[in-house]
Amino acid sequence: MKKYFITGLLIWIPLTITFMVLAWIVSSLDAILLWLPEQYHPRKYIGFDLPGTGVAASLLIVFFTGLIAANVLGQKIVQLWEALLARIPVVKSIYYSVKQVSDTLFSSNGQAFRKALLVQYPRHGTWTIAFLTGKPGGDAANHLQGDYVSVYVPTTPNPTSGFFLMLPRIDVIELDMSVDEALKYIISMGVVAPPSRKPPHLPAQLEK
């Protein structure tokens, strides 16, 4: 009975968590309908609330925003909007900080989170998974002698929090695994290991 009970849990727990996460996402995006006047709500026409309508509306808004911003007129509008935000003290700091991070993460030619790494942290001889985020900049780079790289060390099982480190390139090992595989490895606390593609005695050093 214990064996069957555990087998049932292994089936239902992932399904339940997946459903709860999707339900939270859908309900959060459906809240966008609250922006519409009452007479334009879908339930006025079909008689009931249709889950997922806000998701479709959000996707359409994002798509058409990108479509408009891709042309010359849209770029002018974005520039005027950013110039307006730049005049608001607190909003300026938050907006441009978030914008720099998002531009780096979603840039097609950026290097942030493009490589999974193996680094020694929090002490020598203890290894963990990290992600390449670039090279040190600003005044910090002036105080670092040699070739350094910037890395992000995520925490387990929540990779959205972590630590920013600047390490010598020679101390960083590039792993032959995708970022998705590395994230699964971290979130699962080492249980879901990605397949090995190279012999363990031939580690790949981070390329310059």
Disulfide bonds with the S-S distance in Angstrom:
none
